[in-house]
């Protein structure tokens, strides 16, 4: 491995750890909110409001990221956001309920900036599928380790305060990777100068990129809606708590493994075929869930569905990066995901009363439309590249 390859790998790892900081609040949210109910006496309405405020801060963070991330020093940004999120968790561990709302908004805000930074860097790599697969694989691997440790080792003995303090420590440790991050000019190869121009110009993306973002939102809403009620689906099949625990523990590990597979495969499947493959895998998982009669069918369906969902997120993110060489639209993906996280469970909650088949149908429909649109957009892009000058390859 030559010096350039080692530098590229170091940047990718550092960006992945920055993105992991951004993913920790979202992935640990259900466990943290549940521990607040058990150990701090919060009610469901209070923790629901905390979750909403966290996502609101997350949305604000994505807007700020698009406007400012190319004007800032990435190392300072990572360290600053890590200190902000860690301090918010630390304060949250001992301050009263009245102080929790602004602290959780701060956590969401800092998390969004970190996720956007990770995507901004990975979206500029020449092999986007490999880079984004590595990012998500590392993030889910760290999350899986945290989720295994939090309930039995920390929350059981130290309650919410211990969990919040542990997350603060993990965030500070992950932030040390900022030392390997480059300055913006070391990575970005755009012919544009995105740090120049008006603030409004930072939100000017190609229409195809905005259409792709809308499809990503639709895909996320359907799958996150199912995710929100996946445990209830298993409960309806009379599965035991230990069986459900096995399903969800393996599920996160499979998600990380699926993302790392894409880090190896990269763009070898082209840019259109992977979206069809995602639909086939998701469809197989949904079909198994729809016909599940017990543990085996439910577990296989959930695990296959998780692989399809993970691959879909990676390939659609890579497609958005390809459709907008300025790198602006890829930083709007966390915002689209946050909106999906709000809209999906809300819609699913209305539909689940009609039966889980309706919910599974929603997830399937929300997977089909993006596949059609993404393959069409990417086909148009390939046709345009063949007819015109080749796009400049962006790499560190």
N, C-alpha and C positions, 0 to 999 in steps of 0.2 A: 504494500500500500504506500503510494507516494505521499509527499507532503500535502498536496492539494486534496487528495482523497481523505487523508486524516483530518484535515481542517473541515472538510465538508461533513464528515461523520460527527465531529465534535459539535459543529453548529446544529446538526439535526438532533443530536441528543439533548443539547441545551434547550432548543426550541420545544422538544417533547416534554422536558421537565417543566418548562414554563407553562405549557398547555395543561400539564397535570395539575399544577397549582390551580388553574382555572376550572378544572373538572372536579376537584375534590368537593367543593360546596354542593354542587348539583348531585353528585353520586352518593354523598353521605347524608343528604337532606332528610330522607325518611327516617333514618336511624336517629339523627340528632333531634328531630322534632318529636319523635316517639319518646326519647329519653327526657325531653323537657316535660312531657305530660306525666311521666312516671316519677321524676325526681324533683321537679320544680312546681308541680301542681297546676301546670297550664291546662286549659281546656282545648278542645278541638278547634274552636273558633280562633283562639289566640295563636295557636301554632299555624293554622291555615293562613292567617294574616301575615305571620312572619315569613312563610314561604312565598306569598305574593309580593311582599316588600323586597325580598331577596331577588326575585325575578325582575322586579321593577328596576332595582339597582343594576342588575345585569343588562337590561335593555339600554339604560342610560350609558353604561360602560361601552357597549358596542357602538353607539353613536359617537361618543368621544373618541373611541379608537380610530374610526374612519377619518375623523377630522384631524387628529393630532399625532397618530402613531408614527407617521413618517417625518414628523418634525422633532421627534424626541430621541434621546440616547437610549437605546434598547436595554443596555445594562442597568442604567439608572432606573428605567421604567420597571424592570423586573424586580429589582431590589426594593424600590418604593412600594410597589403593589404587594409584594410579599410581606413587607413590614406592616403595611396597612391592614391586610387580611389577618395576619397573625395577631396584631394588636386588637383587632375587633373581636376575634375569638377569645383572646385572653380576658378582655374586659367583659365579654358576654358570660364568661364562666362564673363571675361573682357579682355583677351588677344586677339590680332588681328588674322586674318585668318591664317597667316603664322605659327603661333605657335600651331595650333589646331591638326595637324597630330600626333606629338609625344605625346600629351596629350591624344588623343583618343586611341592610341596604349597602353598607360599606363593603361587606364581604362579597355581595353580588357584583358590585361595581368593579372591585379589584379583580375578581375572577374573570369577568368579561374581558378586561384589558389583557390578561394573561392568555386567555384562549385565543383572542384575536391576534396577538403577537405570534403565538405558535403557528397559527394558520397562515399569517402573512409571510413568515419565513419559509414554511414548507411549501406554500403555494408558488414560490419562486424557483423551486428546484426543477431541474429538467425532467426527471422521472417523478411526476407528481403523485401517482398512485403509490409508488414505493415510499416516498417521503411521508405522505399522509397516513399510510398504513402503519409505518413505524411510530408516528406520533400517537395514533389511537391505541396501538398495541401496548406501548409503554404506559400510557395513561391508565388503561384498564388493568394492566398488571399491578400497578401501584395501588389502584383503587381496590382491586380484589384482595390484596394483602391487608389493606386498612379495614375493609369490611369484615374480613375473617377475625381480625384482632379486636375491633371495637366492642362488639356486644359481650363476648365472654370474658375478655381480659381487662377491659377498661370500664365500660359502662356498668357491668355487674358489680364492680367494687368501688368505683369512684364517681359513678353517675354522669350526669351531663357535664359537670365541671371538668372531670377528668378527660372526657372525650374532646371537649373544646380545647383544653390545654394541649392534648396530644396532637390535634390537627394544627395548632399554632406552631408546635415544634417541627412537625413534618414540613410545613410550608417554608419555614426558615431554612431547613436543611436543603430542600429542593431549590431554593433561590440561589444557593451557592453556584449552581450551574450558570448563572448570569455571567460569570467570569469568562466563559467560553463563547458568549454571544458576540457577534460582530457589531460594528457600527452599521447603520443602514446602508451606507455607500459600499460596504464590503460585500453585500449580498445582492442588492437590487440591480437588475440589469435593464430596467425600463429605459426606453428612449425618451419617455416623458420625464418630467421632474415633478413627481407627485407632491413634494413638499413645498412647491411654489404654487402661486395662483390663489384664488379666493377660496373661502371656506366652502361655499356652495359647490365649487368645482370638485371637491373631494367626494361628493355623492353622485357625480355624473358617471354612470356606468352604461355600457351598451344595453339596449333593450333586451337582447338575448340573455344577458346576465340577470336582469331583473325577472325575466320569465323563468329562468332556471331557479332563482331564489324562491319564487312563488311555488314552483314544483317541489323544491326541497321542503318548504313549509308544509305542503300538502302531504308529502310522504311522511314527515315527522309526526304530524298531527294524528294520522291514522295508526302509526305504529306505537307512538307513546300513549295514545288512548287505550290500545290493547295492553300495553305494559302496565298501565295503572290498575287494570282489573285482571291481570294474568293470575295473580294469587287467588282471587275470588273464583276464577274459573276452575282452578284446582280444588278449591274448597268445595265447590259444587259437585265435584266428582268424589267427594268424601275421602280425599287424601289426608293422611296423617301429617301433623306438623313436621315430624322428622323427614317424611318424604318430600314435603314442600321445601324444607331446608336444603336437602340434597339437590333438588332441581335448581334452586336459585344460586346456590354456591357454584355448581358446575357451570351454570349459565354465564356468569360473569367471566369465568376462566376461559370458556369457549369464545366469548366475545373478544377477549384479548388475543387469544390464539388466532382467531379468524383475521384480525387486523394485522398481526405479524405475518400471516401467510401472504397477505397482499404486499407487505414490505419486501417479501422475497420475489413474488411474481411480478410486481411492478406493472409496467405498461405492456407486457408481452401479449396480452389478449386484445390489444388495440383499445380504442376509445368508445366503441359502441356495443360490442359483444358483451362486455361485463354487465351492462344494464339489463340485458335479457337474462343473463345468468342469475342476477340478483332476483329478478321476478320469479324465475323457476324455483330457486331455493326458498324464497319467502312463501310461494304458493304451496310448496310441499309441506312446510311447517304449519301453515294455516289449515291445510287439509287434514293433517294428522290431529291437530287440536280440535277441529270440528267433529272428528269421528272418534275422539279418545273416549275410552270406557273405564280407564284406570290409570295407574301410575305410569306404565311403560309408554302408552300412547301419548299421554300428556307430556311426559319428560322429553321424549323424542321430538314431539312437535315444538315444544318451547325451545329446545336447544337448536334445532334446525332454523326456526324462525329468528333466533338471536343472531345466528351466523349471517342470514340474509339481511337482517337489519343493519348489522355492523358493516357488511360489504356495501350495502346501499349508501350509507352515510359517507364512506370513504370515496366511492366512485362518483357520487354526485358532487361532493366537495371538489374533487379533482376536475370534474367537468366544468364547474363554475369558474375555477381558476383558469382553465383553458379558454373559456369564452370571454374572459376579461383580463388582458395582459397587464393592465395597470395595477392589478392586485387589490383594488378597492372593494370589489363585491365579495371577495372571500372573507373579508372582515365583517360583513353583514350576516354571515352564516350563523354565528352564535346568537344573534338577535332573532333570526328566523327560527332557530331551534328553541329559544326561550318562548317565543310566541306559540310554537307547536306544543310546548310543554304546558301552556295554559289552555289552549283551545282543545287539544286532543282529549285530555281527561274530562273536561267539561262536557264535550259532545258525547263521549263514550258513556258518561254517567247518565245521560238522557236515553241512550239507546239500549243500555244493558238491561233495562226493565223489560224490554221486548225479547230478551233471550240473548245468549252469547253468540248464536249464529249471526245475528244482526251486527254485533260488534266485530266478529271475524270478517264479515262481508265488508264493513267499513275499512278495515285494515287492508283487505285485498284491493278494493277500489282505489284507495289512496296510494297503492303501490303501482297499479297498472298505468295510470295517467302520467306520472313522472317518467316512467320508462319510455313511453311513446314520445313524449316531448323531448327528453334528453337525447334520444337516438336521432330524432329529426334535427335538433339544433346542432349536434355534433356532425351529422352528415352534411349540413349546410356549410359548416365551418371547413370541413375537409374539402368540399367542392370549391369554396372560395380560395383556400390555400393553393389548390392545384391550378386555379385560374390566374392567381396573382402572385406577388412576391412572397417568399417563404417567411413565416413568422420568426422573429428572433428568438433563439432559445435562451431562456433565463436560467442561470445557475450561478452559484457562488464562485 
